[in-house]
Amino acid sequence: MIFLLILLFTVLAVWLVLTIDVWRGVSKLSSIQDFSHTNQGPLLSVIVPARNEEETITDSILSQLKQNYHQIEWIVVNDRSTDGTPEKLEALAKLDKRISVLHIDSLEQGWLGKNQALYKGYQMAKGDLILFTDADVIFKDPTISSRAVSFLQSQQLDHVTLAPYIRSGSFWLKSFVAFFLFGFSFYKRPWKANDPSSKTGMGIGAFNLITRTAYEEIGTHEAIKHMPDDDLQLGVQIKKHHKRQFFLTALQSLEVEWYRSLKEAFNGLEKNTFAGLHYSLLLVGFAMFGVFCSTVLPFITIFSASPPIRIVSMLIILFIGITYFKVIKQMTNESPLLFLALPVTALLFIYSIGRATFLTFKRGGIEWRGTVYSYKELKQKRK
């Protein structure tokens, strides 16, 4: 009983600090919609990797073609697709002469597929500005590229990354994605990317806009060719090389259906979860234990027969709720009432961490888009 009370007081202290930090940080975040746009500027090269994306690629590219930015080209890279993606891309290229299609048939040694596709796309690009985006992102606002370019130039930045609205179908998938963003916010503290004195770097796969000069100076994707979390690592490299970046939300402008089901979410997180914990079993254990104690345990101990334990548990849940509300209102278009499912979605997240780690060891590596990459090699290169 004494140990449990000490543990809960520790969790309460942690949440008190996190709540203050997250409220201060998230309050500083701005939306790209708050800034003006211009359709004039240097050539912008949009690079889109596509592997087996026949269901989403047409809608995504058609939405991008509505952008009002004048100087723009698209390099769409077919990364060894085995479905109808190549035919879809060729049909799109016939619709608009600004689209170039690159077909990749093999994976070079030491590269992950998407990273190689982005790098090969860059080699074809002619623009002074490069935008890396994904094949399932819908550009809802025709001025989004113009706004991002205008903001980057007016603030004299090297890199701008935008967080989209993640559209989810079922209640449990919405809850799971909301919990992921909740944890991501206080674990990665994305607002720190906007602080030039901070070492925190941020990159979102839906929209990574970077100057060609900065991209080449950080070593291009060749410097991160073995990292499955390539979008985030691009932002990390920007900060490591003392470049200027900015993170903004784009909930009304960009939309992506991250996953269509919880099963897809579990499968999709396999490549990033263990990598995000630096392939360390110690960090995996700490993460699973930490998530349980901080977001599940208080919802159990609130029913304790001990009044002190109940009171501390209620205070913890209060601080969790306050933090959750702030993050969900700022980072998504979903209802904060998803908080009611938080302890269950926390357990699902713990399961996803354990599952990803187990499968990595079982397969001897991570499986991503039909290709297995060696765990030993990835871990060695991560160091």
C-alpha positions in Angstrom: 0.0 0.0 0.0 2.8 2.4 0.9 4.7 1.5 -2.3 1.6 2.1 -4.4 1.0 5.5 -2.8 4.6 6.5 -3.4 4.3 5.3 -7.0 1.1 7.3 -7.5 2.6 10.5 -6.0 5.5 10.1 -8.4 3.1 9.8 -11.3 1.2 12.8 -10.1 4.4 14.9 -9.9 5.3 13.8 -13.5 1.8 14.8 -14.8 2.0 18.1 -13.0 5.2 18.9 -14.9 3.9 17.5 -18.2 0.7 19.4 -18.0 2.4 22.7 -17.5 5.0 21.9 -20.2 2.4 20.7 -22.8 0.0 23.6 -22.2 2.8 26.2 -22.6 4.3 24.4 -25.6 1.1 23.6 -27.5 -0.3 27.1 -27.0 2.7 28.4 -29.0 1.8 26.3 -32.0 0.3 28.1 -35.0 -1.7 26.9 -38.0 -0.4 27.5 -41.6 -3.8 29.0 -42.3 -2.8 32.0 -40.1 -0.2 33.1 -42.6 -0.5 34.8 -46.0 0.4 33.2 -49.3 1.9 34.2 -52.6 1.8 32.1 -55.8 5.1 33.4 -57.0 8.6 32.1 -56.1 11.3 29.7 -57.0 10.6 26.4 -58.7 9.1 23.9 -56.2 9.8 20.2 -56.8 7.2 18.0 -55.2 8.5 14.4 -54.7 6.0 11.6 -54.0 7.2 8.1 -53.4 4.6 5.4 -54.2 4.8 1.7 -53.5 1.5 -0.2 -54.1 -0.6 2.9 -53.7 -3.1 2.3 -56.5 -6.0 3.0 -54.2 -4.8 6.5 -53.1 -2.3 7.9 -55.5 -4.7 9.3 -58.1 -6.8 11.3 -55.6 -3.7 12.5 -53.9 -2.0 13.8 -57.0 -5.2 15.3 -58.5 -5.6 17.3 -55.2 -2.0 18.5 -55.5 -2.5 19.6 -59.1 -5.0 22.2 -57.9 -2.3 24.1 -56.1 -2.1 27.8 -57.1 1.7 28.0 -56.8 2.9 28.8 -60.3 6.4 27.4 -60.4 5.9 23.7 -59.5 6.8 20.3 -60.8 6.0 16.8 -59.6 8.4 13.8 -59.5 6.3 10.7 -58.6 8.5 7.7 -57.9 7.2 4.2 -58.4 9.1 2.2 -55.8 9.0 -1.4 -57.0 5.2 -1.6 -57.0 3.5 -4.9 -57.7 -0.1 -3.6 -58.1 -1.6 -1.1 -60.6 0.4 1.9 -59.3 2.7 2.2 -62.4 -0.2 2.4 -64.7 -1.9 5.0 -62.5 1.2 7.1 -62.5 1.6 7.0 -66.3 -2.1 8.0 -66.7 -1.5 11.0 -64.4 1.6 12.0 -66.3 -0.5 12.2 -69.5 -2.9 14.5 -67.7 -0.4 17.1 -66.8 3.0 17.8 -68.3 4.4 19.0 -64.9 4.4 15.4 -63.8 7.4 13.2 -64.3 7.4 9.5 -63.4 10.4 7.5 -62.2 10.2 3.8 -62.0 12.6 2.0 -59.6 13.0 -1.8 -60.1 15.5 -2.7 -57.4 16.7 -1.7 -54.0 20.3 -0.7 -53.6 22.4 -2.1 -50.7 22.0 -0.3 -47.4 18.9 1.6 -48.4 15.3 1.4 -47.2 12.8 1.6 -50.0 11.1 4.9 -49.3 14.3 6.6 -48.5 15.8 5.5 -51.8 12.7 6.6 -53.7 12.9 10.1 -52.1 16.6 10.4 -52.9 16.1 9.2 -56.5 13.3 11.7 -56.9 15.6 14.5 -55.6 18.2 13.6 -58.2 15.6 14.3 -60.9 14.3 17.5 -59.3 15.2 20.9 -60.7 13.7 23.1 -58.0 15.5 25.3 -55.5 12.8 24.2 -53.0 11.8 20.5 -52.4 8.6 19.2 -50.9 8.6 15.6 -49.8 5.0 14.3 -49.3 3.2 10.9 -49.2 1.1 9.2 -51.8 -2.0 9.2 -49.6 -2.1 12.9 -48.6 -5.0 15.0 -49.8 -4.3 18.7 -50.3 -7.6 20.3 -49.4 -6.4 23.9 -49.6 -5.1 25.0 -53.1 -3.0 27.7 -51.3 -1.2 25.4 -48.9 2.1 25.2 -50.9 2.0 28.9 -51.5 1.5 29.6 -47.8 4.3 27.2 -46.8 6.8 28.7 -49.4 5.8 32.3 -48.4 6.3 31.4 -44.7 9.6 29.7 -45.3 11.0 32.7 -47.2 9.6 35.4 -45.0 11.0 33.8 -41.9 14.3 32.9 -43.6 13.9 29.2 -42.8 15.5 26.1 -44.2 12.7 23.7 -43.4 9.0 23.9 -42.8 7.0 20.8 -41.8 3.2 20.6 -41.4 1.0 18.2 -39.4 -2.1 17.1 -41.3 -5.5 16.1 -40.0 -5.4 12.3 -39.6 -8.8 11.0 -40.7 -10.0 7.8 -39.0 -13.1 5.7 -39.5 -14.0 3.7 -36.4 -14.3 4.9 -32.8 -11.4 2.7 -31.6 -9.1 3.8 -34.4 -9.9 7.4 -33.7 -9.2 6.8 -30.0 -5.9 5.0 -30.8 -4.7 7.8 -33.2 -5.7 10.4 -30.6 -3.7 8.6 -27.9 -0.7 8.4 -30.3 -0.8 12.1 -30.9 -1.3 12.7 -27.2 1.9 10.7 -26.3 3.8 12.1 -29.3 3.2 15.6 -28.0 4.7 15.3 -24.6 7.3 12.7 -25.7 8.7 14.6 -28.8 7.6 18.1 -27.8 7.2 19.3 -31.4 7.0 23.0 -30.5 10.6 22.9 -29.5 11.5 22.5 -33.2 10.6 26.2 -33.5 13.2 27.2 -31.0 16.6 27.7 -32.7 18.4 27.1 -29.4 16.7 23.7 -28.9 18.2 20.5 -30.3 14.8 19.0 -31.0 14.1 18.4 -34.7 10.8 17.6 -36.2 9.6 16.3 -39.6 6.2 15.0 -40.7 6.0 12.8 -43.8 2.8 14.5 -45.1 4.7 17.8 -45.7 8.4 18.3 -45.4 9.4 21.5 -47.3 13.2 22.1 -47.5 15.5 24.3 -49.4 17.7 22.4 -51.9 20.8 24.0 -50.3 19.9 22.8 -46.8 19.0 19.4 -48.0 22.3 18.9 -49.7 24.2 20.3 -46.8 22.7 17.8 -44.3 23.7 15.0 -46.6 20.3 14.3 -48.4 18.5 11.1 -47.6 21.8 9.3 -48.1 22.6 10.4 -44.5 19.4 8.6 -43.2 19.0 5.9 -45.8 18.8 3.2 -43.2 16.2 4.9 -40.9 12.6 3.8 -41.1 11.4 7.1 -39.4 12.9 9.0 -42.3 10.4 12.0 -42.1 11.3 12.7 -38.4 15.0 12.1 -39.0 15.0 14.6 -41.8 14.0 17.2 -39.2 16.5 15.9 -36.7 19.3 16.3 -39.3 18.2 19.9 -39.9 18.7 20.7 -36.3 22.0 18.8 -36.0 23.4 21.0 -38.8 22.1 24.2 -37.1 19.6 25.0 -39.8 16.3 26.8 -39.1 13.0 24.9 -39.1 9.4 25.5 -38.1 6.6 23.1 -37.2 3.0 24.2 -37.9 -0.4 22.5 -38.0 -2.4 22.2 -41.2 -5.6 20.5 -40.0 -7.9 22.3 -42.5 -5.4 22.1 -45.4 -4.0 18.6 -45.4 -5.7 15.3 -44.7 -4.6 11.7 -44.6 -6.2 8.4 -43.7 -3.3 7.0 -41.8 -4.8 3.6 -41.3 -8.2 2.1 -42.2 -8.3 -0.2 -39.1 -6.6 -1.0 -35.8 -5.0 -4.0 -37.4 -3.5 -1.8 -40.1 -2.3 0.6 -37.4 -0.5 -2.1 -35.5 1.1 -3.3 -38.7 2.1 0.2 -39.7 3.7 1.0 -36.4 5.9 -2.1 -36.6 8.6 -0.2 -38.6 8.8 2.9 -36.3 8.0 1.8 -32.8 11.2 -0.2 -32.0 13.3 2.2 -34.1 11.9 5.1 -32.1 13.1 3.4 -28.9 16.6 3.0 -30.5 16.2 -0.8 -30.7 16.8 -1.0 -27.0 14.9 -3.6 -24.9 15.6 -1.5 -21.8 13.8 1.4 -23.4 11.0 -0.9 -24.6 10.4 -2.1 -21.0 10.6 1.4 -19.6 8.1 2.7 -22.2 5.6 -0.1 -21.6 5.9 0.2 -17.8 5.8 4.0 -18.0 2.7 4.1 -20.2 0.9 1.6 -17.9 1.7 3.5 -14.7 1.0 6.9 -16.0 -2.2 6.4 -18.1 -3.7 3.1 -17.0 -3.0 2.5 -13.3 -4.8 5.7 -12.0 -8.0 4.5 -13.6 -7.7 1.3 -11.7 -6.6 2.7 -8.3 -9.4 5.3 -8.3 -11.6 2.4 -7.1 -9.2 1.6 -4.1 -10.6 1.3 -0.6 -7.9 3.7 0.5 -9.0 7.4 0.5 -5.4 8.8 -0.1 -5.0 6.5 -3.1 -8.4 7.5 -4.5 -7.6 11.2 -4.1 -4.2 11.0 -5.7 -5.7 8.9 -8.5 -8.4 11.5 -9.2 -5.8 14.2 -9.3 -3.7 12.3 -11.8 -6.8 11.7 -14.0 -7.6 15.4 -13.8 -4.1 16.4 -15.0 -4.2 13.7 -17.8 -7.6 15.1 -18.9 -6.4 18.7 -18.9 -3.4 17.7 -21.0 -5.3 15.4 -23.3 -7.9 18.2 -24.0 -5.3 20.7 -25.0 -3.5 18.3 -27.3 -6.6 17.0 -29.0 -8.0 20.5 -29.6 -4.8 21.7 -31.1 -3.5 18.7 -33.0 -6.6 17.0 -34.3 -10.2 17.7 -35.4 -11.5 15.0 -33.1 -13.6 15.3 -30.0 -11.8 15.5 -26.6 -14.5 13.1 -25.4 -12.3 10.3 -26.8 -10.6 10.8 -23.4 -13.2 8.4 -22.0 -11.5 5.5 -23.9 -8.0 6.6 -22.9 -7.1 3.7 -20.5 -8.2 1.1 -23.1 -6.3 2.8 -25.9 -3.3 3.1 -23.6 -3.4 -0.7 -23.2 -3.7 -1.0 -27.0 -0.6 1.2 -27.4 1.3 -0.9 -24.9 0.3 -4.0 -26.9 1.5 -2.3 -30.1 5.0 -1.7 -28.6 5.3 -5.3 -27.4 4.0 -6.6 -30.7 6.4 -4.6 -32.8 9.4 -5.6 -30.6 8.5 -9.3 -30.6 7.9 -9.4 -34.4 11.2 -7.6 -35.1 13.1 -10.3 -33.2 11.0 -13.1 -34.7 11.6 -11.9 -38.3 15.2 -10.8 -37.6 14.2 -7.3 -38.7 11.4 -5.0 -39.7 9.0 -5.7 -42.5 8.1 -2.6 -44.5 6.0 -2.6 -47.6 6.9 -6.2 -48.4 10.6 -5.9 -47.7 12.4 -7.2 -44.6 15.3 -5.1 -43.3 17.8 -6.8 -41.0 17.5 -5.8 -37.3 21.2 -6.2 -36.7 22.1 -3.9 -39.6 19.5 -1.3 -38.7 20.6 -1.2 -35.0 24.3 -1.0 -35.9 23.7 1.9 -38.3 21.5 3.7 -35.8 24.4 4.1 -33.4 
